[in-house]
Amino acid sequence: MITTKKMPDQSNEIRYVSTRGTAPSLGFEDVMLTGLARDGGLYVPDKWPRLAPPEIAALSGLSYAESACRIMKPFLGSDIPDDEFKEMVEAAYATFSHSAVAPLVEIGPNQWLLELFHGPTCAFKDVAMQLLARVMDRALKRRNARATIVGATSGDTGGAAIEAFAGRESIEIFILHPHGRVSDVQRRQMTTCQAENVHNIAIEGTFDDCQALVKALFNDLERRDRLALAGVNSINWARIMAQSVYYFTSAVALGAPERAISFCVPTGNFGDVFAGYVASCMGLPIGRLVIATNTNDILARTLETGRYEPNEVIATSSPSMDIQVSSNFERLIFEAAGRSGERVRGVMTDLADSNGFTLSEDELTAIRALFSAQAIDEEEVKRTIKDVAEETGYVCDPHTAVGLAAARRTARPDEPMVTLATAHPAKFPDAVGEAIGKRPDMPSALEGRLGADEHFEVLENDYAALTDFIESRARAIQEPAT
Ligand SMILES: *Cc1c(COP(=O)(O)O)cnc(C)c1O
């Protein structure tokens, strides 16, 4: 049989543009390897690919991996051949312990939980990270290149990244976490990894401090090039893309595209809920996207008042959402402002100069058309874990409880609502135990590592200390051309 290879149609192929409008547009692989755009912005597709209703309906009955290939394909351009991508997707989701990968659980009339924690580190970050590691490793090997990954974690990203990238020859990985501000289980998942390419750094500060250090490093362009820096934080477009898949699979299981499904998403850096927005732009009928925050309620305040203004970060029982600078929100502002890079530069300058910015009426109206937000305090988180366990027998983790509390507050009788269950309750045994009087059972994936030796370096919240540490250990350093 003769197969003809179609030349990529240049005019139609997806390119990625920066939310700040001045960085060069790039193809998929470059965007994935770059993370942050060189003008400080975040990359978004120059147009939203659309799946027609029959294409969405046709996802019904497919495996998660097959659906994932169809949904992500338009984002890849011609960078990765279909069969190789399929292999990587299948390998990524074979690491999950549930055959459905992201199963739905009914917990009340029209109330569903989408369990995203069946991957190797028991939090939803595995869904994207397992795929990202494979696609990145392939891209680097093909280019005969190495990269230095530097990332900040509020708890779960680090563990998922280390699990996915450990031992990969082409990559050196440095993960910053806020010292003493992640749970024991989260810390041990990162620090007990023995692979030589893994470096854990505990920063004396908050997650926002860690994130600021990483951003400073990416904006230090000379160093960024020399170290071949790559980012795997939730600003990495490939992660968002991978997360849009489970909005489709769950909505289709519940009757989309014939009916609209709403989602309630426990939110920190706005990555997961932005993936829902992506699914909606691609044609998935989504009724509402409810942003659920903990006490760190910057997004709830912004949707209420139009004013985005970070406060001090408060430590809560849902540490992966203890964030006041919600990076991916920049992507939504770009969309709400009619894709004006100039406008995004303006609000980001205001944020830097006066610790805040104000959305216009039109921007706020555009955002509120799909999004609403609820802030859930610690008392309500605890009560929700307890009430849900008593009413249904289902034990949820504090992040999921933030989502469930918001879903319960805003429930409408005839609206199917899916709350994203982002972590396994055993990752947060103290908070769950306090709520229900009994510590959750530990899945074997978590148990294995917990006794092993820990490796990490404590550093001050200081840019020079960080760069010294990284430069002395990175293997990807490019010699200047002579
Ligand atoms: C990262 C994380 C979140 C928040 O996701 P964002 O993409 O940052 O909004 C919620 N729950 C858990 C368990 C997480 O690890």
The ligand as an SDF file (V2000), in Angstrom:
LIG
                    3D

 15 15  0  0  0  0  0  0  0  0999 V2000
   -1.7140   21.9640   41.6660 C   0  0  0  0  0  0  0  0  0  0  0  0
   -2.9290   21.5280   42.4200 C   0  0  0  0  0  0  0  0  0  0  0  0
   -4.1170   22.2700   42.3900 C   0  0  0  0  0  0  0  0  0  0  0  0
   -4.2380   23.5820   41.6550 C   0  0  0  0  0  0  0  0  0  0  0  0
   -4.0580   23.4610   40.2800 O   0  0  0  0  0  0  0  0  0  0  0  0
   -3.7300   24.7790   39.4110 P   0  0  0  0  0  0  0  0  0  0  0  0
   -3.5180   24.2880   38.0360 O   0  0  0  0  0  0  0  0  0  0  0  0
   -2.5220   25.3970   40.0210 O   0  0  0  0  0  0  0  0  0  0  0  0
   -4.9200   25.6560   39.5510 O   0  0  0  0  0  0  0  0  0  0  0  0
   -5.2140   21.7630   43.0590 C   0  0  0  0  0  0  0  0  0  0  0  0
   -5.1400   20.6170   43.7630 N   0  0  0  0  0  0  0  0  0  0  0  0
   -4.0100   19.8860   43.8310 C   0  0  0  0  0  0  0  0  0  0  0  0
   -3.9920   18.6370   44.6350 C   0  0  0  0  0  0  0  0  0  0  0  0
   -2.8620   20.3100   43.1610 C   0  0  0  0  0  0  0  0  0  0  0  0
   -1.7370   19.5850   43.2240 O   0  0  0  0  0  0  0  0  0  0  0  0
  1  2  1  0
  2  3  1  0
  2 14  2  0
  3  4  1  0
  3 10  2  0
  4  5  1  0
  5  6  1  0
  6  7  2  0
  6  8  1  0
  6  9  1  0
 10 11  1  0
 11 12  2  0
 12 13  1  0
 12 14  1  0
 14 15  1  0
M  END
$$$$
